[in-house]
Amino acid sequence: MTAESTDTAALRERVRALMPRAEEDLTALVAMRSVADPRQFPPEECARAADFLVRAFAEAGLEDMRRVTTPDGTDAVVGHGRGPEGAPTVLLYCHYDVQPPLDDAAWRTPPFELTARDGRWYGRGAADCKGNIAMHLTALRALGGADGGGFPVNLKFVAEGSEEQGTGGLEQLVPRQPELFEADALLICDTGNFALGLPTTTTSLRGLTNVVVTVSTLKGEMHSGMFGGPAPDALAALVRILDSLRDEHGNTAIDGLAGDGTWDGVSYPAEQFRADAGVLDGVHLVGTGSVADELWARPAVTVLGIDCPPVVGSSAAVQAKVRARVSLRVP
C-alpha cells in the first residue's frame, strides 16, 4: 500500500466507526420541527435546531460558531475552521429548516421521528437537508479537527434557516456580510446521488422563484344558480391562467424562457424515472425532451398550492377571490 492509500483506508475506518453517532445526530435533528413558518410551527423549533448546530459543529472543531439573524427574521448558523497556512478555503453549506409535513395521516411513518424501513431512514428532512448536516458533522469528526489533527483546508460553514420557504434571508445577508461567504470553493451537499451506491458530483442546479397569484372578480361569492354564467368566476379564471403556463405537451411555455435545452451529462432512463417518481401505470411523462433534458436543462413550472373552497363543505357559489402559489425552476 502507498502512504496515500493507507491514509484513505484509515479515514474510511474512522467514518465507519462514526456512523452510529451520525444516526444519533440525524435522529435528534429530525425530531426538531424546524419549519420556518410561524403560521405552522413555533419559531422555537427552528431555534432549537440552530442551537444544536452551534453546539455540534463547535464540538467537531469549528470556531466562532454562532447564529446570525438574516433580513427575513430567520437565523443562519455560521463558523469557520483553520487549515494549513496558505491552504484554500472551502465553504460548507446546508440548511436546517424543512418542508412542512402537511397531512400527518398520509405518512407511512411519523414525520418527525427517524424511522428505519427496508434499509432506509425516513423522516421529514432526513434527506433534505438534515442528512447532509449529519454528513458534514461526520466528515469533520473523521478528519479530526477537534482532536488536534487539523483540517486539510480552511473552512467556512453556513447553515441557512429559511431555504424551504424561499424568503431570501440568506440571499440578502450575502451583500451585507460578504466576509462570511468568501471562499475558493463551495460544497453544497443539498443534492444527492444519481443512484444508490453511485457517487455523483452535481455541478449545477436549477434556480427557484415563487409567486403567489391572486384573482379577484366579485365583491363576494354569488349563488351559481342565480348568477352563474355571466358572473366572472375567479376560480375558473385562475385555472385558465395556470393552464397557460404549459403547452399541450406539458412543456413549460412562458415568454422569455427557452424550453429547448439539452443535457449532455448522465442520462436518466425513462423507466427508471417512472419507478423513482412513482408514476402510475397508464400515466405518460410530460414534455418533449428526454428525462434528463426536462430535469436539468429546461425550466419547469409547478403549481404548489391553491386557496379555494375544499370539495367537502363547498357551496353552490361563483367564487369571488382565489389564489395559487406557483414555483418556477430555471436552469
matplotlib code that plots the C-alpha trace (Angstrom):
import matplotlib.pyplot as plt

x = [0.0, 1.1, 1.1, -1.9, -4.0, -3.1, -4.4, -7.6, -8.2, -7.7, -10.2, -12.7, -12.5, -13.0, -16.1, -17.5, -16.9, -18.7, -21.9, -23.8, -23.1, -24.3, -27.6, -27.9, -27.4, -30.0, -32.5, -32.1, -32.4, -35.4, -37.3, -37.0, -40.0, -37.9, -40.4, -39.5, -43.1, -44.6, -48.0, -47.5, -44.9, -43.5, -40.3, -38.7, -38.4, -36.1, -34.2, -33.6, -32.2, -29.9, -28.6, -28.0, -25.8, -23.9, -23.0, -22.4, -20.1, -18.1, -17.6, -16.5, -13.7, -15.1, -14.6, -16.7, -20.0, -22.9, -26.4, -26.7, -30.1, -30.9, -33.3, -36.3, -36.0, -34.6, -31.1, -28.2, -25.6, -22.0, -18.5, -15.1, -12.2, -8.5, -6.4, -2.7, -1.4, -2.0, -4.5, -7.6, -10.9, -14.0, -17.4, -19.7, -23.4, -26.6, -30.0, -31.7, -35.3, -37.6, -40.8, -44.0, -45.2, -48.8, -51.1, -49.5, -52.0, -50.6, -47.2, -46.4, -44.0, -44.2, -42.8, -40.7, -39.4, -36.4, -37.7, -35.8, -37.7, -36.3, -32.8, -33.6, -34.1, -37.3, -38.5, -39.2, -35.9, -33.9, -32.5, -33.3, -31.2, -30.6, -29.0, -26.4, -25.9, -25.1, -22.7, -20.8, -20.5, -19.3, -16.7, -15.3, -15.1, -13.4, -10.8, -10.1, -10.3, -11.5, -8.8, -5.9, -5.5, -6.5, -8.4, -6.6, -8.1, -9.5, -13.3, -16.3, -19.7, -23.1, -26.4, -29.5, -32.6, -35.3, -34.3, -37.5, -39.6, -37.7, -38.0, -34.4, -32.9, -29.6, -29.5, -30.0, -27.3, -24.5, -24.0, -24.3, -21.7, -19.7, -16.8, -18.9, -19.1, -15.7, -14.2, -12.4, -15.0, -18.5, -19.6, -23.3, -24.5, -28.2, -28.3, -28.0, -26.5, -27.9, -28.5, -27.9, -24.2, -23.2, -21.1, -22.3, -20.9, -23.6, -22.1, -25.3, -28.7, -31.9, -32.7, -36.0, -38.6, -42.0, -45.0, -48.5, -51.1, -54.4, -57.5, -60.4, -63.6, -66.6, -67.3, -68.4, -69.5, -72.7, -75.2, -74.3, -77.9, -78.8, -75.6, -73.5, -72.7, -72.1, -70.7, -66.8, -65.7, -62.3, -61.6, -62.3, -60.1, -57.2, -57.5, -57.1, -54.1, -52.4, -53.1, -51.5, -48.1, -47.6, -48.3, -50.3, -47.3, -46.6, -43.6, -43.2, -44.3, -43.5, -42.5, -38.8, -37.8, -36.1, -37.6, -35.4, -32.2, -30.4, -28.4, -25.1, -24.3, -25.5, -28.7, -31.8, -33.8, -37.5, -38.4, -36.1, -37.5, -41.1, -40.1, -38.2, -41.1, -43.9, -45.6, -48.9, -49.5, -51.0, -49.9, -47.5, -44.4, -44.8, -42.6, -40.9, -37.3, -35.6, -36.0, -32.5, -33.3, -36.5, -34.9, -31.7, -31.7, -35.2, -37.4, -40.2, -43.3, -45.3, -48.5, -47.6, -51.0, -54.4, -56.5, -60.2, -63.1, -62.5, -64.8, -66.2, -68.2, -68.2, -71.4, -73.2, -71.4, -69.4, -66.0, -65.0, -61.4, -58.8, -55.1, -52.3, -48.6, -46.6, -42.9, -40.6, -37.3, -34.8, -31.6]
y = [0.0, 3.5, 6.1, 7.8, 4.6, 3.8, 7.2, 6.7, 3.3, 4.8, 7.6, 5.1, 3.2, 6.4, 7.2, 3.7, 3.9, 7.2, 6.0, 5.2, 8.8, 10.1, 8.2, 9.8, 13.3, 12.6, 11.3, 14.4, 16.7, 15.1, 15.3, 19.1, 20.5, 23.3, 24.6, 28.3, 29.5, 30.7, 30.2, 26.5, 25.7, 27.7, 29.6, 27.9, 24.7, 26.4, 28.0, 24.5, 23.3, 26.3, 25.9, 22.2, 23.1, 25.7, 23.2, 20.2, 21.9, 23.6, 20.2, 19.0, 21.5, 24.7, 28.0, 31.1, 29.1, 31.5, 32.5, 35.5, 37.0, 37.5, 40.1, 37.8, 37.2, 33.7, 32.8, 31.5, 29.5, 30.4, 29.5, 28.6, 26.1, 26.6, 24.7, 24.9, 28.4, 29.2, 26.4, 27.2, 27.9, 25.7, 26.8, 24.1, 24.9, 23.3, 24.3, 23.2, 24.2, 21.6, 21.5, 21.2, 17.7, 18.7, 15.7, 13.6, 10.9, 10.5, 9.4, 5.7, 6.6, 9.5, 12.6, 13.9, 10.6, 9.0, 5.5, 2.7, 0.8, -1.6, -0.4, 3.3, 6.1, 8.1, 11.4, 15.0, 16.5, 13.2, 13.7, 17.4, 18.7, 17.2, 14.1, 16.5, 18.2, 14.8, 14.1, 17.4, 16.6, 13.1, 14.3, 16.9, 14.4, 11.9, 14.5, 15.1, 18.8, 18.8, 16.3, 18.4, 16.6, 19.7, 20.2, 19.9, 23.2, 26.3, 26.0, 28.3, 27.0, 28.4, 26.8, 28.6, 28.8, 29.5, 27.7, 25.8, 29.0, 30.9, 34.2, 35.3, 35.8, 34.3, 35.9, 39.4, 38.6, 37.9, 41.6, 42.8, 40.4, 39.1, 38.0, 35.1, 33.7, 34.4, 31.1, 29.4, 26.7, 26.0, 22.5, 22.3, 18.8, 19.5, 17.3, 13.6, 10.6, 9.7, 6.2, 4.3, 3.4, 5.6, 8.6, 11.7, 15.3, 17.8, 20.8, 23.0, 23.3, 25.0, 28.2, 28.9, 31.6, 31.5, 33.8, 34.0, 34.8, 36.3, 36.6, 38.8, 39.2, 39.9, 41.7, 38.4, 34.9, 34.7, 31.9, 29.8, 29.3, 33.0, 34.4, 31.6, 32.2, 35.9, 36.4, 36.2, 33.1, 33.7, 30.0, 29.4, 32.3, 31.0, 27.6, 29.2, 31.2, 28.2, 26.0, 28.6, 28.1, 24.8, 23.8, 20.8, 18.5, 19.6, 21.8, 25.0, 27.8, 31.1, 34.1, 34.8, 31.3, 29.0, 25.5, 23.5, 22.9, 19.6, 17.8, 16.2, 14.7, 11.4, 10.0, 9.1, 6.2, 6.9, 3.6, 4.3, 7.8, 6.4, 4.0, 6.7, 9.2, 6.6, 7.4, 5.5, 2.8, 4.4, 7.9, 9.4, 11.5, 15.2, 17.2, 16.6, 16.2, 13.3, 13.0, 14.4, 17.4, 18.1, 17.8, 19.6, 21.7, 23.1, 25.3, 23.7, 25.4, 23.8, 24.8, 24.2, 25.1, 26.7, 28.5, 27.9, 26.1, 22.4, 19.9, 18.9, 21.8, 23.8, 25.6, 26.4, 29.7, 31.5, 32.2, 35.9, 35.6, 32.7, 32.4, 30.0, 29.6, 28.9, 27.7, 28.1, 26.3, 27.7, 26.1]
z = [0.0, -0.7, 2.1, 0.4, 0.2, 3.8, 4.9, 2.8, 4.4, 7.9, 7.1, 5.8, 9.0, 11.1, 9.1, 9.5, 13.3, 13.4, 11.7, 15.0, 16.1, 12.7, 13.3, 16.7, 15.1, 12.5, 15.0, 17.1, 14.1, 12.5, 15.9, 15.6, 13.8, 12.2, 9.6, 9.1, 9.0, 12.4, 10.9, 11.0, 13.7, 16.7, 15.9, 18.9, 16.9, 14.4, 17.3, 18.8, 15.5, 15.2, 18.7, 18.0, 15.0, 17.0, 19.7, 17.4, 14.9, 17.7, 19.2, 15.8, 15.7, 14.1, 15.7, 16.4, 15.8, 16.2, 15.0, 12.7, 12.1, 8.4, 7.0, 6.8, 10.6, 10.5, 11.8, 9.7, 11.6, 10.7, 11.8, 10.4, 10.7, 10.5, 8.0, 7.0, 6.2, 2.5, 2.0, 0.0, 1.8, 1.3, 2.3, 3.6, 3.0, 4.3, 5.7, 8.9, 8.0, 6.4, 4.4, 6.4, 6.7, 5.5, 6.3, 9.0, 8.3, 4.8, 6.1, 6.5, 9.4, 11.9, 10.0, 12.9, 14.1, 12.3, 11.2, 9.6, 6.9, 4.2, 4.8, 4.5, 7.1, 6.8, 8.4, 7.4, 6.4, 6.8, 3.3, 2.7, 4.4, 7.8, 6.5, 4.9, 8.2, 9.7, 6.8, 7.4, 11.1, 10.4, 7.9, 10.2, 13.1, 10.8, 9.8, 13.5, 13.6, 17.2, 18.3, 17.1, 13.8, 11.9, 8.7, 5.3, 4.1, 5.7, 6.2, 6.4, 7.5, 6.7, 7.5, 6.2, 8.3, 5.6, 2.4, 2.1, 2.4, -0.2, 1.6, 0.7, 4.2, 3.3, -0.2, 1.5, 4.1, 1.5, 0.4, 4.0, 5.4, 2.4, 4.7, 6.0, 2.5, 0.8, -0.3, -3.1, -3.5, -2.2, -1.2, -1.3, -0.3, -0.5, -3.6, -3.9, -5.7, -9.2, -7.9, -4.6, -4.4, -7.3, -6.2, -8.0, -8.4, -9.1, -10.9, -11.5, -10.1, -11.4, -9.6, -7.9, -7.7, -6.1, -6.8, -5.3, -7.9, -6.7, -8.8, -7.6, -9.7, -7.4, -4.1, -2.7, -3.6, -5.6, -6.0, -9.1, -10.0, -9.9, -11.2, -12.8, -16.4, -16.9, -13.4, -13.7, -11.8, -10.1, -9.8, -13.5, -14.4, -12.2, -13.8, -17.3, -16.1, -14.6, -17.7, -19.9, -18.2, -20.1, -23.7, -24.9, -24.5, -20.9, -21.8, -19.7, -22.1, -20.5, -22.7, -22.4, -21.2, -23.6, -23.4, -25.8, -23.8, -23.9, -21.3, -22.1, -18.7, -17.3, -18.9, -16.9, -18.4, -18.6, -16.9, -14.1, -13.6, -13.6, -10.8, -8.8, -9.2, -8.5, -11.8, -12.0, -14.7, -17.8, -17.0, -19.5, -18.7, -19.9, -22.1, -25.5, -24.3, -22.6, -18.9, -18.3, -20.6, -18.7, -15.3, -15.7, -18.9, -19.2, -17.0, -15.0, -13.6, -10.8, -9.0, -5.4, -3.8, -4.4, -1.9, -2.8, -1.1, -0.5, -2.1, 1.3, 2.6, -0.7, -1.6, -4.9, -5.4, -8.0, -6.4, -5.9, -4.9, -5.1, -5.2, -6.1, -5.2, -8.3, -8.4, -11.3, -11.7, -14.2, -15.3]

ax = plt.figure().add_subplot(projection="3d")
ax.plot(x, y, z, "-o")
ax.set_aspect("equal")
plt.show()
